[in-house]
Amino acid sequence: MYSPPQQTLLKVDGSNEAATNMSEGTVTSQLRGTSRTYFYFTTATLSLCLVIAVSTIMVLVVQRTESIPESPGKFPLTLTGGNCSEDHLKILKRAPFNESSAYLEVSKQINSSKLTWNQDSGHLNGIEYNNGNLVIQSPGLYFIYCHLHFFVPECPKDPFDLKVELLINDEVKKQTLVTLCESNLRTKGIFQDLFQFLLGDLKANNTVSIQVNKFQYVNTNDLPRDNVFGTFKYSSD
């Protein structure tokens, strides 16, 4: 009497197992399909990013190569990477603002707070040099710059201020200051760089010079050609 219900229960159990197996297979197939789609999408995205990156690098390289065109009748420009002074001097000589420009290296014989400069290894065009001064010949808006390297072999007993001043007509227009040899800091073999930049209107016969309070620390031994001072006319009046 109980056989029919048992047969019915067996059929139900069989259909449930089949449904379970079917559900597991469907889910597995869907997961595999989703994984493949994600993999293909990721691969395509990374490939696209790689192409964009390579294209950007190529464009930058081409722009850098074409940014300094060669001029007929002048020496080829080769950036050495080892002597910044020579590289800057070559660029300055070939720049379009060569109407009035100057670029000088500091003299090794330093015996006063006003620095003197070496005309033989520098560049003067439309600007004269006289006893440490750049003498402007043509009025206009000038960009003035100076880069000095200092070396303190051993600190004195007390800390001191290292100061660089930019003067126009012997009047201080801008100054840079740093304190060296403070307590609990390094006291031997100190290297220090100082910069000066100024954009200003200059008249004919105006003088521009650089003054240093501790001139004995200007490093002309290790970096003799990288202590530089110069200017160029940015625009005319």
MINULUM-366662 format. One record per residue (C-alpha): residue number from 1; residue in three letters; chain; x, y, z. Coordinates in steps of 0.1 Angstrom, whole numbers, plus 5000, padded with zeros to 4 digits. Layout:
REM MINULUM-366662
REC, NUM, ALA, A, X, Y, Z
...
***
This chain:
REM MINULUM-366662
REC, 1, MET, A, 5000, 5000, 5000
REC, 2, TYR, A, 5029, 5024, 5006
REC, 3, SER, A, 5047, 5016, 4973
REC, 4, PRO, A, 5032, 5044, 4952
REC, 5, PRO, A, 5041, 5071, 4976
REC, 6, GLN, A, 5077, 5057, 4977
REC, 7, GLN, A, 5079, 5057, 4939
REC, 8, THR, A, 5066, 5093, 4938
REC, 9, LEU, A, 5092, 5103, 4964
REC, 10, LEU, A, 5120, 5087, 4943
REC, 11, LYS, A, 5110, 5105, 4912
REC, 12, VAL, A, 5110, 5138, 4931
REC, 13, ASP, A, 5144, 5131, 4946
REC, 14, GLY, A, 5158, 5123, 4911
REC, 15, SER, A, 5144, 5155, 4896
REC, 16, ASN, A, 5159, 5175, 4924
REC, 17, GLU, A, 5193, 5160, 4918
REC, 18, ALA, A, 5190, 5167, 4881
REC, 19, ALA, A, 5180, 5203, 4888
REC, 20, THR, A, 5209, 5207, 4912
REC, 21, ASN, A, 5233, 5193, 4886
REC, 22, MET, A, 5218, 5215, 4860
REC, 23, SER, A, 5221, 5246, 4882
REC, 24, GLU, A, 5258, 5239, 4891
REC, 25, GLY, A, 5266, 5234, 4854
REC, 26, THR, A, 5249, 5266, 4844
REC, 27, VAL, A, 5266, 5286, 4871
REC, 28, THR, A, 5300, 5272, 4862
REC, 29, SER, A, 5295, 5280, 4826
REC, 30, GLN, A, 5284, 5316, 4834
REC, 31, LEU, A, 5314, 5321, 4857
REC, 32, ARG, A, 5338, 5308, 4829
REC, 33, GLY, A, 5322, 5331, 4804
REC, 34, THR, A, 5325, 5361, 4828
REC, 35, SER, A, 5361, 5352, 4835
REC, 36, ARG, A, 5369, 5351, 4798
REC, 37, THR, A, 5352, 5384, 4792
REC, 38, TYR, A, 5371, 5401, 4821
REC, 39, PHE, A, 5404, 5386, 4808
REC, 40, TYR, A, 5398, 5398, 4773
REC, 41, PHE, A, 5388, 5433, 4785
REC, 42, THR, A, 5418, 5436, 4808
REC, 43, THR, A, 5442, 5425, 4781
REC, 44, ALA, A, 5427, 5450, 4756
REC, 45, THR, A, 5429, 5478, 4782
REC, 46, LEU, A, 5465, 5471, 4791
REC, 47, SER, A, 5475, 5469, 4754
REC, 48, LEU, A, 5458, 5502, 4747
REC, 49, CYS, A, 5476, 5518, 4776
REC, 50, LEU, A, 5510, 5504, 4764
REC, 51, VAL, A, 5504, 5518, 4729
REC, 52, ILE, A, 5495, 5553, 4743
REC, 53, ALA, A, 5526, 5553, 4766
REC, 54, VAL, A, 5549, 5543, 4738
REC, 55, SER, A, 5534, 5570, 4715
REC, 56, THR, A, 5537, 5597, 4741
REC, 57, ILE, A, 5574, 5588, 4747
REC, 58, MET, A, 5581, 5589, 4709
REC, 59, VAL, A, 5564, 5623, 4706
REC, 60, LEU, A, 5585, 5637, 4735
REC, 61, VAL, A, 5617, 5624, 4720
REC, 62, VAL, A, 5609, 5640, 4687
REC, 63, GLN, A, 5600, 5673, 4702
REC, 64, ARG, A, 5632, 5673, 4723
REC, 65, THR, A, 5652, 5666, 4692
REC, 66, GLU, A, 5635, 5693, 4671
REC, 67, SER, A, 5635, 5719, 4699
REC, 68, ILE, A, 5671, 5730, 4692
REC, 69, PRO, A, 5675, 5733, 4654
REC, 70, GLU, A, 5709, 5736, 4639
REC, 71, SER, A, 5718, 5769, 4625
REC, 72, PRO, A, 5740, 5771, 4593
REC, 73, GLY, A, 5775, 5784, 4598
REC, 74, LYS, A, 5776, 5776, 4635
REC, 75, PHE, A, 5790, 5747, 4655
REC, 76, PRO, A, 5767, 5717, 4661
REC, 77, LEU, A, 5751, 5716, 4695
REC, 78, THR, A, 5759, 5685, 4715
REC, 79, LEU, A, 5747, 5683, 4751
REC, 80, THR, A, 5775, 5667, 4769
REC, 81, GLY, A, 5757, 5661, 4802
REC, 82, GLY, A, 5791, 5664, 4820
REC, 83, ASN, A, 5797, 5702, 4818
REC, 84, CYS, A, 5765, 5723, 4823
REC, 85, SER, A, 5785, 5755, 4818
REC, 86, GLU, A, 5795, 5745, 4783
REC, 87, ASP, A, 5760, 5733, 4774
REC, 88, HIS, A, 5744, 5766, 4787
REC, 89, LEU, A, 5769, 5787, 4768
REC, 90, LYS, A, 5762, 5769, 4735
REC, 91, ILE, A, 5725, 5773, 4740
REC, 92, LEU, A, 5729, 5810, 4748
REC, 93, LYS, A, 5750, 5817, 4717
REC, 94, ARG, A, 5723, 5801, 4695
REC, 95, ALA, A, 5693, 5816, 4712
REC, 96, PRO, A, 5671, 5842, 4694
REC, 97, PHE, A, 5676, 5868, 4722
REC, 98, ASN, A, 5713, 5874, 4712
REC, 99, GLU, A, 5709, 5911, 4707
REC, 100, SER, A, 5722, 5918, 4742
REC, 101, SER, A, 5734, 5889, 4763
REC, 102, ALA, A, 5763, 5879, 4787
REC, 103, TYR, A, 5775, 5847, 4803
REC, 104, LEU, A, 5807, 5847, 4824
REC, 105, GLU, A, 5825, 5823, 4847
REC, 106, VAL, A, 5839, 5834, 4880
REC, 107, SER, A, 5876, 5842, 4881
REC, 108, LYS, A, 5898, 5819, 4903
REC, 109, GLN, A, 5916, 5849, 4919
REC, 110, ILE, A, 5889, 5860, 4944
REC, 111, ASN, A, 5901, 5886, 4968
REC, 112, SER, A, 5871, 5908, 4974
REC, 113, SER, A, 5834, 5906, 4982
REC, 114, LYS, A, 5825, 5918, 4947
REC, 115, LEU, A, 5832, 5888, 4924
REC, 116, THR, A, 5852, 5892, 4893
REC, 117, TRP, A, 5845, 5872, 4861
REC, 118, ASN, A, 5866, 5856, 4833
REC, 119, GLN, A, 5859, 5872, 4799
REC, 120, ASP, A, 5881, 5848, 4780
REC, 121, SER, A, 5858, 5817, 4785
REC, 122, GLY, A, 5825, 5835, 4785
REC, 123, HIS, A, 5802, 5853, 4761
REC, 124, LEU, A, 5795, 5891, 4757
REC, 125, ASN, A, 5772, 5904, 4730
REC, 126, GLY, A, 5760, 5940, 4732
REC, 127, ILE, A, 5770, 5942, 4769
REC, 128, GLU, A, 5804, 5953, 4782
REC, 129, TYR, A, 5824, 5941, 4812
REC, 130, ASN, A, 5844, 5963, 4836
REC, 131, ASN, A, 5860, 5952, 4869
REC, 132, GLY, A, 5833, 5928, 4880
REC, 133, ASN, A, 5804, 5947, 4864
REC, 134, LEU, A, 5782, 5940, 4835
REC, 135, VAL, A, 5776, 5973, 4818
REC, 136, ILE, A, 5743, 5975, 4799
REC, 137, GLN, A, 5745, 5992, 4765
REC, 138, SER, A, 5709, 5989, 4753
REC, 139, PRO, A, 5679, 5997, 4775
REC, 140, GLY, A, 5652, 5971, 4780
REC, 141, LEU, A, 5638, 5944, 4803
REC, 142, TYR, A, 5666, 5920, 4813
REC, 143, PHE, A, 5666, 5886, 4829
REC, 144, ILE, A, 5696, 5884, 4853
REC, 145, TYR, A, 5709, 5851, 4868
REC, 146, CYS, A, 5737, 5838, 4889
REC, 147, HIS, A, 5746, 5803, 4902
REC, 148, LEU, A, 5774, 5798, 4927
REC, 149, HIS, A, 5789, 5767, 4943
REC, 150, PHE, A, 5804, 5770, 4978
REC, 151, PHE, A, 5825, 5746, 4998
REC, 152, VAL, A, 5833, 5748, 5035
REC, 153, PRO, A, 5861, 5724, 5043
REC, 154, GLU, A, 5857, 5728, 5080
REC, 155, CYS, A, 5833, 5749, 5101
REC, 156, PRO, A, 5845, 5777, 5124
REC, 157, LYS, A, 5836, 5777, 5160
REC, 158, ASP, A, 5803, 5795, 5155
REC, 159, PRO, A, 5776, 5792, 5127
REC, 160, PHE, A, 5777, 5819, 5100
REC, 161, ASP, A, 5754, 5833, 5073
REC, 162, LEU, A, 5764, 5827, 5037
REC, 163, LYS, A, 5749, 5856, 5016
REC, 164, VAL, A, 5748, 5863, 4979
REC, 165, GLU, A, 5737, 5898, 4967
REC, 166, LEU, A, 5727, 5910, 4933
REC, 167, LEU, A, 5735, 5947, 4928
REC, 168, ILE, A, 5724, 5972, 4901
REC, 169, ASN, A, 5744, 6004, 4901
REC, 170, ASP, A, 5761, 5991, 4933
REC, 171, GLU, A, 5727, 5990, 4951
REC, 172, VAL, A, 5714, 5957, 4965
REC, 173, LYS, A, 5683, 5946, 4946
REC, 174, LYS, A, 5680, 5910, 4957
REC, 175, GLN, A, 5698, 5887, 4981
REC, 176, THR, A, 5699, 5850, 4991
REC, 177, LEU, A, 5710, 5839, 5025
REC, 178, VAL, A, 5716, 5805, 5042
REC, 179, THR, A, 5730, 5797, 5077
REC, 180, LEU, A, 5758, 5770, 5078
REC, 181, CYS, A, 5776, 5752, 5105
REC, 182, GLU, A, 5747, 5752, 5130
REC, 183, SER, A, 5750, 5729, 5161
REC, 184, ASN, A, 5743, 5692, 5157
REC, 185, LEU, A, 5748, 5694, 5120
REC, 186, ARG, A, 5776, 5684, 5097
REC, 187, THR, A, 5808, 5704, 5104
REC, 188, LYS, A, 5832, 5693, 5076
REC, 189, GLY, A, 5831, 5691, 5039
REC, 190, ILE, A, 5799, 5712, 5034
REC, 191, PHE, A, 5787, 5719, 4998
REC, 192, GLN, A, 5761, 5746, 4992
REC, 193, ASP, A, 5746, 5760, 4961
REC, 194, LEU, A, 5730, 5795, 4959
REC, 195, PHE, A, 5710, 5811, 4931
REC, 196, GLN, A, 5700, 5846, 4921
REC, 197, PHE, A, 5673, 5855, 4895
REC, 198, LEU, A, 5659, 5890, 4887
REC, 199, LEU, A, 5638, 5904, 4859
REC, 200, GLY, A, 5641, 5942, 4858
REC, 201, ASP, A, 5642, 5973, 4836
REC, 202, LEU, A, 5677, 5985, 4829
REC, 203, LYS, A, 5689, 6017, 4813
REC, 204, ALA, A, 5720, 6023, 4792
REC, 205, ASN, A, 5752, 6024, 4814
REC, 206, ASN, A, 5735, 6006, 4843
REC, 207, THR, A, 5759, 5982, 4860
REC, 208, VAL, A, 5750, 5947, 4873
REC, 209, SER, A, 5773, 5928, 4897
REC, 210, ILE, A, 5774, 5900, 4923
REC, 211, GLN, A, 5786, 5903, 4959
REC, 212, VAL, A, 5794, 5875, 4984
REC, 213, ASN, A, 5801, 5880, 5021
REC, 214, LYS, A, 5822, 5848, 5023
REC, 215, PHE, A, 5840, 5849, 4990
REC, 216, GLN, A, 5867, 5825, 5003
REC, 217, TYR, A, 5842, 5796, 5001
REC, 218, VAL, A, 5834, 5800, 4964
REC, 219, ASN, A, 5843, 5766, 4950
REC, 220, THR, A, 5867, 5773, 4921
REC, 221, ASN, A, 5886, 5741, 4926
REC, 222, ASP, A, 5861, 5713, 4922
REC, 223, LEU, A, 5837, 5732, 4899
REC, 224, PRO, A, 5857, 5759, 4882
REC, 225, ARG, A, 5834, 5764, 4852
REC, 226, ASP, A, 5800, 5761, 4870
REC, 227, ASN, A, 5801, 5794, 4889
REC, 228, VAL, A, 5784, 5816, 4864
REC, 229, PHE, A, 5768, 5850, 4860
REC, 230, GLY, A, 5749, 5864, 4831
REC, 231, THR, A, 5719, 5883, 4816
REC, 232, PHE, A, 5700, 5886, 4784
REC, 233, LYS, A, 5675, 5912, 4772
REC, 234, TYR, A, 5640, 5898, 4776
REC, 235, SER, A, 5623, 5926, 4757
REC, 236, SER, A, 5630, 5962, 4745
REC, 237, ASP, A, 5614, 5993, 4759
***
